[in-house]
Amino acid sequence: MKRRQFVKKSSGLTLAVLGGATGFISCKGNNAAEAATSVMKDTPKKWFKHSLAQWSVHKELFDGALDNLDFAKFAADTGFEGIEYVSQFFEDKATDSSYLSEMNTRAKDNNVEQLIIMIDGEGDLASESKKERNTAVENHKKWVDAAKTLGCHSIRVNLFGEMYDKAKWVDYATEGLGALSNVAKPSNVNVIVENHGWISSHAPSLVQVMKNINMDNCGTLPDFGNFCMKRPDGKKWGPECSEEYDKYKGVDELMPYAKAVSAKSYDFGKDGKETSIDFARMLDIVKAHGYKGYIGTEYEGSRLGSKEGVIATRALLETLNV
């Protein structure tokens, strides 16, 4: 199946699932209301809403083809009800009240809910240097305020650390993350951690940090991918992985602390399924934990274009939204 044909098929699936009742409601005749009611009764209740992670269109945002202020419209036009921002795309606007107000207006105009700001580049909360941890906490404060202004329930932070010693990492991460969670608590903003490389992708270690902090505004953001703990060149990111934590076990272990979920995707087969992650298995794990929040589409592939990948991911998720 050619790429265009696949995307057309995926888009059609999304429209069919979301708009199935519309055709009945618009039917002419005296039985239109009864037909609509019948469809509503027969349609399985959806157990999660769809949000779009801004990183899915990072290429377009970096090259200027898409502006941060237009992200809400892009998400709405693509069928999403919620949006998850990335700080990099408005990093100089965190304290700009006029800009944040415009973001609120755009979201309201497009009927999408602003959910999360994913924070990058503000220092390492799990650094072995206490000074660096403290600096990171200070740097994140403005994003807590921005999240409150935008009505986001959470900021996502990183806990990379600078060592491979899990015990030390747990101690440093507990201190840094705990300090920031205390800062954010009065604002009713959650501080959540994604399995995002290195020891943060070792689920048992991250779970121990959650247990140590034990605060209701501190939690996790399980990501279906990103369970690589070590790469051959020692770098955080790259195509090769020399040590990976079991992704299904990892998501299962992180779900008790989850305040959001990221459905990471890379590529799709002719059957519309993700080629490297069993989405059905992942959704079964998420559902078994009683999760009822948004599930975020985060396309990170290269074969399909960004919009095509986003549509394909959302379409796959919707087939499992029963």
SULGIVEN-V222210 format. One record per residue. N is the residue number from 1. RES is the residue in one letter. OMEGA is omega in degrees with one decimal (999 if undefined). Layout:
n=N res=RES omega=OMEGA
n=N res=RES omega=OMEGA
This chain:
n=1 res=M omega=-179.3
n=2 res=K omega=-176.4
n=3 res=R omega=-177.7
n=4 res=R omega=179.0
n=5 res=Q omega=-179.3
n=6 res=F omega=-178.8
n=7 res=V omega=178.1
n=8 res=K omega=179.7
n=9 res=K omega=-180.0
n=10 res=S omega=179.6
n=11 res=S omega=179.8
n=12 res=G omega=179.1
n=13 res=L omega=179.5
n=14 res=T omega=-179.2
n=15 res=L omega=-179.0
n=16 res=A omega=-177.7
n=17 res=V omega=-176.4
n=18 res=L omega=-172.4
n=19 res=G omega=-174.6
n=20 res=G omega=-177.1
n=21 res=A omega=-174.0
n=22 res=T omega=-178.0
n=23 res=G omega=178.4
n=24 res=F omega=-177.6
n=25 res=I omega=-176.6
n=26 res=S omega=179.3
n=27 res=C omega=177.4
n=28 res=K omega=177.7
n=29 res=G omega=-175.6
n=30 res=N omega=-175.8
n=31 res=N omega=-176.1
n=32 res=A omega=-178.0
n=33 res=A omega=179.5
n=34 res=E omega=179.4
n=35 res=A omega=179.7
n=36 res=A omega=179.3
n=37 res=T omega=179.0
n=38 res=S omega=179.1
n=39 res=V omega=-179.8
n=40 res=M omega=-179.7
n=41 res=K omega=-175.5
n=42 res=D omega=-177.2
n=43 res=T omega=179.4
n=44 res=P omega=179.8
n=45 res=K omega=178.7
n=46 res=K omega=-177.4
n=47 res=W omega=172.9
n=48 res=F omega=174.5
n=49 res=K omega=-177.2
n=50 res=H omega=171.6
n=51 res=S omega=-178.6
n=52 res=L omega=175.4
n=53 res=A omega=-175.6
n=54 res=Q omega=-179.6
n=55 res=W omega=179.0
n=56 res=S omega=-178.6
n=57 res=V omega=-177.2
n=58 res=H omega=179.9
n=59 res=K omega=-179.8
n=60 res=E omega=179.6
n=61 res=L omega=179.4
n=62 res=F omega=-177.2
n=63 res=D omega=174.9
n=64 res=G omega=178.7
n=65 res=A omega=177.3
n=66 res=L omega=178.3
n=67 res=D omega=-179.7
n=68 res=N omega=-178.7
n=69 res=L omega=-179.9
n=70 res=D omega=-176.9
n=71 res=F omega=-179.9
n=72 res=A omega=179.2
n=73 res=K omega=177.9
n=74 res=F omega=-178.9
n=75 res=A omega=-179.9
n=76 res=A omega=-179.4
n=77 res=D omega=-179.4
n=78 res=T omega=172.5
n=79 res=G omega=-177.4
n=80 res=F omega=-178.6
n=81 res=E omega=-179.3
n=82 res=G omega=-179.8
n=83 res=I omega=-179.8
n=84 res=E omega=-175.9
n=85 res=Y omega=171.4
n=86 res=V omega=-172.7
n=87 res=S omega=-177.5
n=88 res=Q omega=-173.0
n=89 res=F omega=168.0
n=90 res=F omega=-172.6
n=91 res=E omega=178.6
n=92 res=D omega=-176.3
n=93 res=K omega=-175.1
n=94 res=A omega=-179.0
n=95 res=T omega=-178.9
n=96 res=D omega=-174.5
n=97 res=S omega=180.0
n=98 res=S omega=180.0
n=99 res=Y omega=179.2
n=100 res=L omega=176.9
n=101 res=S omega=177.9
n=102 res=E omega=175.2
n=103 res=M omega=177.2
n=104 res=N omega=-179.5
n=105 res=T omega=-179.6
n=106 res=R omega=-180.0
n=107 res=A omega=179.7
n=108 res=K omega=-179.3
n=109 res=D omega=-178.0
n=110 res=N omega=174.6
n=111 res=N omega=175.0
n=112 res=V omega=-179.2
n=113 res=E omega=177.1
n=114 res=Q omega=-167.5
n=115 res=L omega=-169.4
n=116 res=I omega=164.0
n=117 res=I omega=177.9
n=118 res=M omega=-171.7
n=119 res=I omega=175.3
n=120 res=D omega=171.4
n=121 res=G omega=-179.0
n=122 res=E omega=177.4
n=123 res=G omega=-173.4
n=124 res=D omega=-179.7
n=125 res=L omega=179.5
n=126 res=A omega=179.0
n=127 res=S omega=176.2
n=128 res=E omega=177.3
n=129 res=S omega=179.3
n=130 res=K omega=178.9
n=131 res=K omega=179.4
n=132 res=E omega=176.9
n=133 res=R omega=179.8
n=134 res=N omega=178.0
n=135 res=T omega=179.6
n=136 res=A omega=177.9
n=137 res=V omega=179.0
n=138 res=E omega=-178.4
n=139 res=N omega=-177.7
n=140 res=H omega=-175.8
n=141 res=K omega=-178.2
n=142 res=K omega=179.6
n=143 res=W omega=172.2
n=144 res=V omega=178.8
n=145 res=D omega=179.7
n=146 res=A omega=179.0
n=147 res=A omega=178.3
n=148 res=K omega=180.0
n=149 res=T omega=-178.0
n=150 res=L omega=-178.3
n=151 res=G omega=177.8
n=152 res=C omega=179.7
n=153 res=H omega=-173.4
n=154 res=S omega=161.3
n=155 res=I omega=176.1
n=156 res=R omega=-178.5
n=157 res=V omega=178.9
n=158 res=N omega=175.1
n=159 res=L omega=-176.6
n=160 res=F omega=-176.2
n=161 res=G omega=-176.6
n=162 res=E omega=-175.9
n=163 res=M omega=177.9
n=164 res=Y omega=179.8
n=165 res=D omega=-174.9
n=166 res=K omega=-178.7
n=167 res=A omega=178.5
n=168 res=K omega=179.2
n=169 res=W omega=179.9
n=170 res=V omega=-179.8
n=171 res=D omega=-177.9
n=172 res=Y omega=180.0
n=173 res=A omega=178.4
n=174 res=T omega=-178.8
n=175 res=E omega=-176.6
n=176 res=G omega=-179.2
n=177 res=L omega=179.0
n=178 res=G omega=178.8
n=179 res=A omega=-179.8
n=180 res=L omega=178.0
n=181 res=S omega=176.2
n=182 res=N omega=177.7
n=183 res=V omega=-173.9
n=184 res=A omega=-173.1
n=185 res=K omega=180.0
n=186 res=P omega=179.5
n=187 res=S omega=-177.3
n=188 res=N omega=176.9
n=189 res=V omega=176.3
n=190 res=N omega=172.1
n=191 res=V omega=-173.5
n=192 res=I omega=-175.3
n=193 res=V omega=176.6
n=194 res=E omega=167.3
n=195 res=N omega=-165.6
n=196 res=H omega=176.6
n=197 res=G omega=-179.8
n=198 res=W omega=-173.9
n=199 res=I omega=177.6
n=200 res=S omega=177.0
n=201 res=S omega=174.3
n=202 res=H omega=-170.9
n=203 res=A omega=-179.2
n=204 res=P omega=178.5
n=205 res=S omega=178.5
n=206 res=L omega=176.3
n=207 res=V omega=179.5
n=208 res=Q omega=177.0
n=209 res=V omega=178.4
n=210 res=M omega=-179.9
n=211 res=K omega=-179.8
n=212 res=N omega=-176.6
n=213 res=I omega=173.6
n=214 res=N omega=176.9
n=215 res=M omega=-175.2
n=216 res=D omega=177.0
n=217 res=N omega=177.1
n=218 res=C omega=-176.4
n=219 res=G omega=-176.4
n=220 res=T omega=172.2
n=221 res=L omega=-179.7
n=222 res=P omega=178.8
n=223 res=D omega=-177.4
n=224 res=F omega=176.7
n=225 res=G omega=173.2
n=226 res=N omega=176.0
n=227 res=F omega=176.6
n=228 res=C omega=-178.1
n=229 res=M omega=-177.8
n=230 res=K omega=177.1
n=231 res=R omega=-175.3
n=232 res=P omega=-176.9
n=233 res=D omega=179.1
n=234 res=G omega=-178.6
n=235 res=K omega=-179.8
n=236 res=K omega=-172.9
n=237 res=W omega=179.8
n=238 res=G omega=-176.7
n=239 res=P omega=-176.4
n=240 res=E omega=177.4
n=241 res=C omega=-178.6
n=242 res=S omega=178.7
n=243 res=E omega=-177.1
n=244 res=E omega=176.5
n=245 res=Y omega=-179.0
n=246 res=D omega=-173.2
n=247 res=K omega=-178.6
n=248 res=Y omega=176.2
n=249 res=K omega=-178.7
n=250 res=G omega=178.8
n=251 res=V omega=179.0
n=252 res=D omega=-178.4
n=253 res=E omega=-177.5
n=254 res=L omega=-174.5
n=255 res=M omega=-179.8
n=256 res=P omega=-178.8
n=257 res=Y omega=-172.0
n=258 res=A omega=172.3
n=259 res=K omega=175.7
n=260 res=A omega=179.4
n=261 res=V omega=179.8
n=262 res=S omega=178.4
n=263 res=A omega=-179.2
n=264 res=K omega=177.0
n=265 res=S omega=-178.5
n=266 res=Y omega=-179.3
n=267 res=D omega=-174.8
n=268 res=F omega=175.8
n=269 res=G omega=-179.5
n=270 res=K omega=179.6
n=271 res=D omega=179.5
n=272 res=G omega=-179.2
n=273 res=K omega=176.1
n=274 res=E omega=-171.5
n=275 res=T omega=-176.2
n=276 res=S omega=-177.9
n=277 res=I omega=177.1
n=278 res=D omega=-176.5
n=279 res=F omega=180.0
n=280 res=A omega=178.6
n=281 res=R omega=179.0
n=282 res=M omega=-178.7
n=283 res=L omega=175.7
n=284 res=D omega=178.5
n=285 res=I omega=-178.9
n=286 res=V omega=-177.8
n=287 res=K omega=-178.4
n=288 res=A omega=179.1
n=289 res=H omega=176.9
n=290 res=G omega=-178.5
n=291 res=Y omega=-178.6
n=292 res=K omega=-179.8
n=293 res=G omega=175.6
n=294 res=Y omega=168.4
n=295 res=I omega=-173.1
n=296 res=G omega=170.8
n=297 res=T omega=176.1
n=298 res=E omega=179.8
n=299 res=Y omega=-177.5
n=300 res=E omega=-179.4
n=301 res=G omega=-178.4
n=302 res=S omega=-177.7
n=303 res=R omega=176.0
n=304 res=L omega=172.5
n=305 res=G omega=-176.0
n=306 res=S omega=-177.6
n=307 res=K omega=178.4
n=308 res=E omega=179.6
n=309 res=G omega=177.5
n=310 res=V omega=-179.1
n=311 res=I omega=-179.5
n=312 res=A omega=179.6
n=313 res=T omega=-179.9
n=314 res=R omega=179.2
n=315 res=A omega=178.4
n=316 res=L omega=179.0
n=317 res=L omega=-176.8
n=318 res=E omega=176.6
n=319 res=T omega=-177.7
n=320 res=L omega=-176.0
n=321 res=N omega=-178.5
n=322 res=V omega=999
